[in-house]
Amino acid sequence: MVLRALARLFPNDLAVDLGTANTLVYVPERGIVLDEPSIVALDTRDRTVLAVGHEAKAMLGRTPASVQVIRPLRHGVIADYNTTEKMLSTFIRRVHRPWSPVRPRVVICVPSGITQVERRAVHESATQAGAGTAYLVSEPTAAAIGAGLPIAEPGANMVVDIGGGTTEVAVISLSGIVYCSSLRIAGDDMNDAIMQHIRKSHSLLIGERRAEEIKIALGSACPRQTDSEMLPVKGRDLTTGLPRTVYVSGAEIREALREPIAAIVQAVRSCLEHTPPELAADIVDKGIVLTGGGALLPGLDRLLHEETRLPVRVGDDPLWCVVRGAGRMLDEPGVLARVAVPV
């Protein structure tokens, strides 16, 4: 009883989903203890950290010249090493007490398509942030485990993980990736597509944060009954330079999202084309599982079903599938040893 209480006070194991949009931390027996945007606010004069996570996101587009708000990860990999280290260190300290006598064992999820240099950067960032031992696992493998797929069995499990910076499409069997396509088009590109559409069609400049709100409110991959609903969008008029409000519909936003969604569909089709016949037969029966924030886009499962003629379902709590899967690996060292990515 005392040992269990100490383990909760000084957690030795952490699972981290270091995502482009959000960072999540899982602790065994406690579940997901942190879910924060991967955003950092810095003082431009001395590069000190002013805010991390939700506090930093609230500053997006609203800061003076002395404050810079940045996203240190782009397309699933580290774009700013020093800032990523500071952000990760802050998150680890929030979960793992700084006066703890032990340094935690950390499992970090990374895109399957990153290079060895990028893997080493993530590993070094974790160890510098306070991790005792750091393991890297591929996001599609963690997502499949988190979605409850039996990846250790000799049969195909197909998962499509759509995050903020990357889309991972993978076929997994016997705890190994048979084929994987890592596409650097995902939720952020959908936001960019909305920003560009409103800029071209309405001569209105909006920010990334507002574009994401529009995607959540009106975005879809297939026609819906609510497509005629109009949403007011406020921004800066490119002609006059003055604030202005325009109205956009669900059908208009769906058209704006057409290209990034088509790229994701093509990645799924390409993965199916490269899957061995025996495993392809398994996918016909088991279907495709969608995870990640992009899986919440209404109608995406229906569109993929229409394009592939395969069963498609959204995993339970798709936003948390990756970090939950990484957390389960902490309890199964044998599985972790098999699926860990070499640094």
C-alpha positions, 0 to 999 in steps of 0.5 A, a space after each residue: 500500500 505504501 509502495 503504491 502511494 509512493 509510486 503515485 507521488 513519484 511516477 517512474 513512468 510517463 508516456 508522451 504524445 509529443 504532437 504538433 498541435 497538442 502534447 499529452 502525458 499519460 501516467 500509469 494508474 492515473 491515466 491522462 494527466 496533461 493535455 496542453 497545446 504544443 505552443 510556447 510564448 517567449 520573451 524576444 529579448 532574452 528568450 525566456 519562457 513566459 507561458 506554455 500550453 493553454 496560456 500561450 495559445 490564448 496569446 496567439 495573434 495578440 502579443 506585443 513585439 516583445 513577446 513571440 508565440 511559436 509552435 516548436 513542432 511542425 509536421 510532427 518533428 522538432 522545428 525549434 530544438 531549444 524551445 521544444 526542450 523547454 516546453 517538454 521540460 515544463 510539461 514533465 515538471 508539472 507531472 513529475 515532481 522536481 524534487 523526486 529522487 528518481 528520473 522517469 522512464 519516458 515513452 515518446 510517440 513520433 511519426 513513422 516517417 521521421 529521419 534518424 537525425 529527427 529521432 535523435 533530436 526528440 530523444 535528446 530533447 526528452 533526456 535534457 528535459 529530465 527523462 531518465 530513459 527515453 524510448 521512441 515508438 511510432 505513432 501508428 503502432 501506439 494508436 493501434 494499441 490505444 484503439 484496442 487492435 490486436 496487433 500482436 496477432 498474425 493478421 492485418 490491422 489498418 489504422 489511419 492516425 490524423 494528427 495536427 502535422 502528419 497523417 499516418 496510414 499503416 498496416 500492422 501485423 505481429 507487432 510490426 509495421 508491414 507498410 506505412 505511409 507518413 503524409 505531412 498533410 493533416 489538421 494544420 493544413 486544413 486550417 491553412 486551406 480555410 485561411 487561404 480560401 477566405 483570403 481568396 474568396 472574401 479578401 479577408 485575412 483571418 488567423 490560424 486560431 479562428 480558422 481552426 474554430 471554423 473547421 470545428 464548427 463547419 468542417 466536413 468531408 461529406 454533404 450534411 443537412 447543416 451545410 446551409 448554416 452560416 457562420 460569421 467570420 471576423 477579420 481584416 479586409 485586405 482592400 481597406 485594411 479595416 475590420 470586417 465580418 463575412 458569412 461562410 457556409 458549411 458547403 463552402 468550408 467543405 470545398 475549401 478542405 477538398 484538397 487536404 482531404 483528397 490527399 489523405 484519401 489517396 494515402 489510404 488507397 496507396 497503402 491498400 495497394 501496397 498491402 500483401 494479398 493475405 493481409 488485404 483479405 484481413 482488412 476486408 473483414 476488419 476494416 480501417 480504424 481512424 484515430 487522431 483529431 482529424 478522425 473527428 471531422 464529420 463524414 470522413 469515415 463515410 467518405 473513406 468507406 465510399 472510396 475503399 468499399 471497406 468498413 471504416 470506424 472511428 476509434 474510441 476517444 480518438 484524440 487519446 488513442 496514441 498516448 493511451 497506447 504508449 501508456 499500455 506499453 509501459 506495463 508490457 516491457 516485452 511489447 515496448 522492446 519489440 516496437 521501440 524505434 532505434 535512435 
